[in-house]
């Protein structure tokens, strides 16, 4: 019997289950690159479209796990040495956590987790796990690659349009009963003709570029591995050797790169100063890619016309985090990859990985980050251990 420790965000304040806005969601059978969607065996423990990413939703895992004699502990209290998470961690065989409500598996916590064999991300992005420490201990790290990539890409497009068109302040004018057209449009522009650039063009970054092309923008990108020439021609992409070269020419810059030591605070005062005055910065990757206070200062000075995204550091962000109140921002809690549509896929993928792991079958290579002490699968292409 295995003990599975699952950390999920709290239930809705209005109660669980919520009243759903729709009766069904579209069925997605494969991802844009041809990768199959999750294929767990047996019956799902939820109906697609239900809220399963919160504590009461339990990712729909309980029916399978209890039927096979495993113990499932689901909680949201994850921070501090006296948390429920830390109390259960020492004898947990599997830890499941979401990027939206991450249980940070630090080197110190991994040292205490003597039984830990699998660190599983429900979603994509495993930087809340100390990958070097996990590799040294032989802990498998996995995530549901591509499960919510399109969800995040859609959020980026929404954020870009909201910032450039000054939608959020204008919506508030309407809510307050006003009709201040001049005030609203004094910061509103068309996105058509702008230069849009993404730093990293992996699954999410490329999906963003594809969705931005119909807006008749000029598309730019930079990343370690250049895209195939046929994709560059298809999207009329301009490749830049460095992020610094890209930000100098783009009106909108989208961050889609992983977080590792060399990218922490990549967008600091110096990098932001290279950007066009009045550029927009969008970050749905990781909050720590940006220097918190440098972003605030850039918005206050007008160097940035807007900043939008849904990632913070730490998560959840404290109530006094300055990104909540800085001007010309379009911040949300970390929701881009946790739509009900995305939850159906990453919950099914979590079940698939658990079934393979607990029943002694290999985990799909595209789901692997660390395997047998080394970066593997998606991890080898996306992460560094130093």
Backbone torsions as a table, in degrees:
resi	resn	phi	psi	omega
1	UNK	NA	136.5	179.3
2	UNK	-108.9	148.9	173.9
3	UNK	-101.3	118.8	-179.3
4	UNK	-106.7	120.2	-178.8
5	UNK	-105.4	114.4	-172.8
6	UNK	-116.3	122.2	-178.0
7	UNK	-108.7	117.0	-177.6
8	UNK	-130.2	161.5	-179.5
9	UNK	-72.8	158.0	-175.0
10	UNK	-63.9	160.4	178.0
11	UNK	-65.5	162.4	175.5
12	UNK	-58.4	143.3	178.3
13	UNK	-64.7	-23.8	179.6
14	UNK	-84.7	1.1	176.6
15	UNK	106.8	159.8	-178.7
16	UNK	-124.2	137.8	-1.8
17	UNK	-80.3	157.4	177.6
18	UNK	-75.9	169.8	170.7
19	UNK	-87.1	117.7	-172.2
20	UNK	-79.8	144.3	-178.7
21	UNK	-75.6	-24.5	-177.4
22	UNK	-131.8	155.0	-179.6
23	UNK	-88.7	-17.0	-177.5
24	UNK	-156.1	166.0	173.9
25	UNK	-126.0	155.4	178.6
26	UNK	-60.8	149.1	177.0
27	UNK	-90.7	119.1	176.6
28	UNK	-101.6	121.9	-174.4
29	UNK	-99.6	-20.2	176.8
30	UNK	-157.2	161.8	178.9
31	UNK	-90.8	165.6	-174.2
32	UNK	-56.8	-28.0	179.9
33	UNK	-88.3	5.4	-179.8
34	UNK	93.8	-9.6	178.3
35	UNK	-61.1	136.6	179.4
36	UNK	-70.7	145.0	173.2
37	UNK	-67.9	167.3	-179.0
38	UNK	-53.7	141.5	-177.6
39	UNK	-132.0	66.8	175.5
40	UNK	-68.4	158.1	177.5
41	UNK	-88.0	153.7	177.1
42	UNK	78.9	-161.4	-174.7
43	UNK	-95.0	137.1	174.5
44	UNK	-65.8	150.0	178.1
45	UNK	-88.7	22.0	180.0
46	UNK	-160.2	165.0	172.8
47	UNK	-96.4	127.0	178.3
48	UNK	-53.0	132.0	-175.3
49	UNK	105.9	-10.3	176.5
50	UNK	-84.2	156.8	177.4
51	UNK	-80.0	102.6	-178.5
52	UNK	-114.6	-4.4	-176.9
53	UNK	-82.9	-3.5	178.5
54	UNK	-101.7	175.2	-172.8
55	UNK	-56.0	-48.9	-177.8
56	UNK	-69.9	-24.5	178.1
57	UNK	-72.1	-31.9	173.2
58	UNK	56.0	20.6	-176.1
59	UNK	55.8	15.5	-179.5
60	UNK	67.1	21.2	-171.2
61	UNK	-86.5	-22.9	-169.2
62	UNK	-59.5	-44.2	-178.1
63	UNK	-56.3	-46.4	-179.8
64	UNK	-66.5	-48.6	-173.7
65	UNK	-64.8	-44.7	-178.4
66	UNK	-70.7	-32.8	177.3
67	UNK	-64.7	-23.3	-179.6
68	UNK	-106.5	14.3	172.2
69	UNK	81.9	13.4	-179.7
70	UNK	-93.6	157.5	179.4
71	UNK	-100.9	131.1	178.3
72	UNK	-117.6	121.4	174.8
73	UNK	-113.0	122.3	-179.7
74	UNK	-118.4	129.3	-177.2
75	UNK	-152.1	166.6	175.1
76	UNK	-118.0	-15.5	-177.9
77	UNK	-77.3	105.2	-168.0
78	UNK	-128.3	-9.2	-171.5
79	UNK	-108.7	136.0	177.3
80	UNK	95.2	152.4	-175.8
81	UNK	-64.4	-20.3	-179.9
82	UNK	-99.6	12.3	-178.6
83	UNK	-70.8	160.4	174.6
84	UNK	-59.7	-37.5	179.3
85	UNK	-58.6	-48.7	-179.8
86	UNK	-65.6	-30.3	179.3
87	UNK	-68.5	-36.1	-178.0
88	UNK	-91.0	-16.6	-171.8
89	UNK	-60.8	-40.4	-172.8
90	UNK	-56.8	-31.1	-178.9
91	UNK	-113.4	18.9	177.8
92	UNK	-82.4	135.8	176.0
93	UNK	-88.8	-31.9	-178.5
94	UNK	-134.1	135.8	172.2
95	UNK	-117.7	126.9	176.7
96	UNK	-114.0	133.1	-179.7
97	UNK	-147.0	153.9	177.3
98	UNK	-106.0	147.6	175.7
99	UNK	-61.2	-25.4	-176.1
100	UNK	-75.8	-21.6	-179.4
101	UNK	-145.9	64.3	-166.7
102	UNK	-72.6	135.6	166.9
103	UNK	-92.0	105.7	-174.0
104	UNK	-69.8	113.9	176.7
105	UNK	-91.1	84.9	-179.7
106	UNK	-77.1	171.2	176.5
107	UNK	-58.5	-38.7	-179.3
108	UNK	-67.1	-42.3	178.9
109	UNK	-68.5	-38.6	178.0
110	UNK	-62.2	-37.6	178.0
111	UNK	-62.0	-32.2	180.0
112	UNK	-81.0	-20.0	-174.1
113	UNK	-90.0	75.5	-171.7
114	UNK	-64.4	-26.9	-177.3
115	UNK	-96.9	-3.5	-170.0
116	UNK	-66.1	126.8	-179.4
117	UNK	-120.6	-24.6	-176.3
118	UNK	-141.5	124.6	171.5
119	UNK	-108.7	114.7	-169.8
120	UNK	-117.2	123.0	176.4
121	UNK	-91.9	122.0	173.8
122	UNK	-83.8	91.7	-172.7
123	UNK	130.2	-150.6	178.3
124	UNK	-130.5	145.4	-178.5
125	UNK	107.1	102.4	-175.6
126	UNK	-111.6	26.1	-178.1
127	UNK	-75.7	-6.6	173.4
128	UNK	-78.6	-4.2	174.7
129	UNK	-102.5	132.0	173.0
130	UNK	-71.4	96.6	-171.7
131	UNK	-66.1	-34.4	178.8
132	UNK	-64.6	-43.6	179.0
133	UNK	-67.8	-38.7	178.4
134	UNK	-64.0	-42.2	179.5
135	UNK	-63.6	-41.8	-179.7
136	UNK	-62.6	-31.6	179.3
137	UNK	-88.2	-5.3	-178.0
138	UNK	74.2	23.5	179.2
139	UNK	-82.0	131.4	175.1
140	UNK	-76.0	135.2	175.2
141	UNK	-120.7	130.5	-176.6
142	UNK	-143.8	158.9	177.1
143	UNK	-151.2	169.0	-176.5
144	UNK	-95.6	77.5	-177.1
145	UNK	-51.3	131.5	176.5
146	UNK	78.2	-4.5	-174.2
147	UNK	-60.9	-35.7	-179.5
148	UNK	-129.8	22.4	-179.3
149	UNK	-63.3	-44.7	-179.0
150	UNK	-68.4	-34.4	176.8
151	UNK	-58.3	-45.1	180.0
152	UNK	-67.7	-40.8	179.4
153	UNK	-60.3	-40.8	177.5
154	UNK	-62.6	-38.8	179.5
155	UNK	-63.8	-37.6	178.7
156	UNK	-62.1	-47.0	-179.7
157	UNK	-61.1	-44.4	178.0
158	UNK	-58.9	-43.8	-178.3
159	UNK	-66.3	-42.5	179.3
160	UNK	-59.6	-47.9	-179.7
161	UNK	-65.4	-40.2	-179.0
162	UNK	-62.3	-42.2	-179.1
163	UNK	-70.5	-49.6	-174.4
164	UNK	-66.1	-38.8	-178.8
165	UNK	-86.6	1.8	179.8
166	UNK	57.5	39.1	-173.8
167	UNK	-66.3	-45.7	-172.2
168	UNK	-63.7	-49.2	176.4
169	UNK	-61.7	-36.1	-179.8
170	UNK	-66.6	-38.0	177.0
171	UNK	-62.8	-39.2	178.8
172	UNK	-66.6	-37.3	175.5
173	UNK	-58.3	-45.0	178.6
174	UNK	-63.0	-43.3	-179.7
175	UNK	-60.8	-34.5	-177.8
176	UNK	-84.5	4.9	177.7
177	UNK	86.9	10.4	-176.6
178	UNK	-89.3	174.9	177.9
179	UNK	-145.6	44.7	-171.7
180	UNK	-83.4	71.6	-173.1
181	UNK	-61.5	-46.0	-178.1
182	UNK	-60.9	-41.3	178.8
183	UNK	-63.6	-39.2	-177.5
184	UNK	-69.3	-45.8	-172.6
185	UNK	-83.7	-7.6	-179.4
186	UNK	-68.2	-12.2	174.2
187	UNK	-124.0	18.9	-175.7
188	UNK	-106.7	131.1	-179.1
189	UNK	-133.2	162.9	169.0
190	UNK	-82.3	143.4	176.8
191	UNK	-81.5	-20.5	179.3
192	UNK	-55.0	132.3	177.2
193	UNK	85.7	-9.6	179.4
194	UNK	-73.7	163.5	174.8
195	UNK	-97.9	117.3	-177.5
196	UNK	-112.3	126.4	-178.7
197	UNK	-127.9	143.8	176.1
198	UNK	-120.0	132.8	176.0
199	UNK	-95.0	106.2	-171.5
200	UNK	90.5	126.0	-177.4
201	UNK	-126.9	52.4	173.5
202	UNK	-79.2	-145.4	-175.9
203	UNK	-59.4	-47.5	-178.5
204	UNK	-74.2	-48.7	-177.2
205	UNK	-58.3	-42.5	179.2
206	UNK	-67.7	-38.5	177.3
207	UNK	-62.8	-36.0	176.3
208	UNK	-64.1	-47.0	-179.2
209	UNK	-59.6	-42.5	179.3
210	UNK	-62.4	-38.2	-178.2
211	UNK	-77.6	-22.9	178.3
212	UNK	-83.7	-22.9	-175.6
213	UNK	-55.6	-42.6	-178.8
214	UNK	-64.6	-11.6	178.3
215	UNK	-84.0	5.0	178.1
216	UNK	58.2	45.7	172.6
217	UNK	-100.5	163.1	174.4
218	UNK	-90.9	123.6	-170.3
219	UNK	-100.5	135.0	-179.9
220	UNK	-131.5	154.4	173.8
221	UNK	-156.0	160.9	171.1
222	UNK	-145.5	143.7	173.3
223	UNK	-169.9	170.5	-176.2
224	UNK	-61.1	-43.5	-176.9
225	UNK	-110.0	117.4	-176.9
226	UNK	-66.0	142.7	179.0
227	UNK	-68.1	157.1	176.2
228	UNK	-58.2	149.6	-175.4
229	UNK	-63.4	-29.8	-179.9
230	UNK	-68.3	-33.8	176.2
231	UNK	-70.6	-41.1	177.1
232	UNK	-58.8	-41.5	179.6
233	UNK	-69.2	-43.0	-178.3
234	UNK	-57.4	-42.8	-175.9
235	UNK	-99.5	0.2	-177.2
236	UNK	53.6	52.9	-175.2
237	UNK	-85.5	144.3	169.8
238	UNK	-104.9	122.0	179.9
239	UNK	-92.5	138.0	176.6
240	UNK	-119.4	137.7	-178.0
241	UNK	-67.4	-30.5	-175.7
242	UNK	-135.8	154.9	172.7
243	UNK	-58.2	-36.7	-178.6
244	UNK	-60.6	-39.8	179.2
245	UNK	-67.2	-38.2	-178.5
246	UNK	-67.3	-46.7	-172.6
247	UNK	-66.5	-22.7	-178.7
248	UNK	-68.1	-24.0	-173.2
249	UNK	-113.2	-7.1	-173.0
250	UNK	-98.1	142.3	174.6
251	UNK	-84.4	-29.1	178.6
252	UNK	-131.1	126.8	179.6
253	UNK	-118.0	126.4	-178.4
254	UNK	-112.1	127.4	179.7
255	UNK	-96.8	126.2	-179.2
256	UNK	-138.4	19.1	-175.4
257	UNK	-92.5	155.6	177.6
258	UNK	-68.3	161.7	176.2
259	UNK	-98.9	121.1	167.4
260	UNK	-144.6	173.0	-170.5
261	UNK	-49.4	-37.3	-176.1
262	UNK	-76.0	-12.6	179.7
263	UNK	-108.0	-2.1	176.5
264	UNK	-61.1	130.6	-179.2
265	UNK	57.0	32.0	177.1
266	UNK	-56.0	-40.5	178.5
267	UNK	-94.1	84.8	177.8
268	UNK	-104.0	-170.3	-178.4
269	UNK	-56.9	-40.2	-177.3
270	UNK	-66.6	-45.7	-179.2
271	UNK	-66.6	-43.7	-178.8
272	UNK	-63.8	-32.8	179.0
273	UNK	-65.7	-23.2	178.0
274	UNK	-75.8	-19.7	-176.8
275	UNK	-73.2	157.5	173.7
276	UNK	-59.2	142.2	172.7
277	UNK	-64.4	130.9	-178.0
278	UNK	86.5	14.4	175.1
279	UNK	-76.9	165.0	179.1
280	UNK	-114.7	141.1	-179.5
281	UNK	-121.3	127.9	-178.2
282	UNK	-121.7	132.9	-175.2
283	UNK	-138.9	102.4	171.8
284	UNK	-113.9	17.8	-178.3
285	UNK	-92.0	-77.6	176.4
286	UNK	-150.0	138.5	-175.8
287	UNK	-60.1	-36.1	-175.2
288	UNK	-73.7	-1.1	171.3
289	UNK	-67.2	-21.7	-176.7
290	UNK	-114.0	139.8	171.4
291	UNK	-70.0	115.3	-173.2
292	UNK	-52.1	-53.3	-173.6
293	UNK	-75.4	-27.6	176.7
294	UNK	-65.7	-37.2	177.2
295	UNK	-63.8	-44.9	179.9
296	UNK	-59.4	-47.7	-178.5
297	UNK	-63.1	-38.3	-178.9
298	UNK	-66.7	-35.6	176.8
299	UNK	-71.7	-39.4	-179.7
300	UNK	-67.5	-33.9	-178.7
301	UNK	-84.5	-17.8	-176.0
302	UNK	93.5	-1.6	175.6
303	UNK	-58.7	-41.8	170.5
304	UNK	-102.4	134.6	175.3
305	UNK	-83.4	-21.0	179.4
306	UNK	-170.5	151.7	175.8
307	UNK	-134.0	130.9	179.9
308	UNK	-143.6	150.6	178.3
309	UNK	166.3	-169.5	-178.1
310	UNK	-139.1	13.4	-179.3
311	UNK	-113.0	140.9	-174.6
312	UNK	-135.6	169.6	168.5
313	UNK	-141.8	124.3	-4.7
314	UNK	-78.2	178.9	176.1
315	UNK	-124.2	130.2	-2.5
316	UNK	-68.8	152.7	-178.8
317	UNK	-74.6	141.7	176.9
318	UNK	-63.4	158.2	-176.2
319	UNK	-61.2	-28.2	-177.8
320	UNK	-95.6	14.3	178.4
321	UNK	-60.0	128.8	-173.2
322	UNK	-66.9	-17.4	177.2
323	UNK	-69.1	-15.9	177.4
324	UNK	-72.6	-27.8	-171.7
325	UNK	-121.7	-1.3	179.7
326	UNK	-67.0	154.9	-176.0
327	UNK	-73.2	155.5	170.6
328	UNK	54.1	47.1	178.8
329	UNK	-119.6	155.2	177.5
330	UNK	-129.0	57.2	-176.5
331	UNK	-84.5	146.4	170.7
332	UNK	-132.6	163.0	167.4
333	UNK	-58.2	169.8	-175.7
334	UNK	-72.2	85.2	-174.4
335	UNK	-117.4	-10.5	-168.9
336	UNK	-57.0	-37.5	-176.6
337	UNK	-102.9	13.7	-176.6
338	UNK	-122.9	30.5	172.0
339	UNK	-61.8	160.7	178.9
340	UNK	-60.5	-32.3	176.6
341	UNK	-64.3	-46.2	-179.9
342	UNK	-65.7	-39.6	-179.4
343	UNK	-58.3	-38.6	179.5
344	UNK	-59.2	-37.2	-178.5
345	UNK	-79.3	-45.8	-176.4
346	UNK	-74.7	-25.5	173.8
347	UNK	-69.9	-41.7	176.6
348	UNK	-64.3	-38.0	177.9
349	UNK	-67.5	-37.0	176.0
350	UNK	-61.0	-43.7	178.1
351	UNK	-63.6	-42.6	179.0
352	UNK	-59.3	-46.3	-179.3
353	UNK	-64.3	-43.2	178.3
354	UNK	-61.3	-43.9	179.6
355	UNK	-60.3	-45.9	179.7
356	UNK	-63.2	-45.1	-176.7
357	UNK	-66.9	-47.9	-175.7
358	UNK	-73.9	-24.3	-178.4
359	UNK	-102.4	9.4	170.9
360	UNK	78.3	23.6	177.0
361	UNK	-102.9	154.1	178.2
362	UNK	-65.7	143.4	174.2
363	UNK	-81.1	142.0	178.6
364	UNK	-50.4	135.2	-179.9
365	UNK	-56.4	-36.5	-177.6
366	UNK	-68.0	-15.9	178.2
367	UNK	-89.4	-14.9	-171.8
368	UNK	-82.9	139.4	171.6
369	UNK	-112.5	-51.3	175.1
370	UNK	-124.4	131.6	176.9
371	UNK	-144.3	127.4	179.3
372	UNK	54.1	39.0	173.4
373	UNK	85.7	3.2	-177.4
374	UNK	-134.0	157.0	170.5
375	UNK	-60.5	139.5	-176.6
376	UNK	-146.2	161.1	174.5
377	UNK	52.3	-128.2	178.6
378	UNK	-61.7	-33.9	179.3
379	UNK	-59.3	-37.6	-178.6
380	UNK	-66.8	-27.9	-179.6
381	UNK	-90.4	-17.2	-168.9
382	UNK	-117.5	-22.9	-170.5
383	UNK	-124.3	164.9	170.8
384	UNK	-127.2	150.2	179.1
385	UNK	-90.6	-4.4	179.8
386	UNK	-117.5	NA	NA
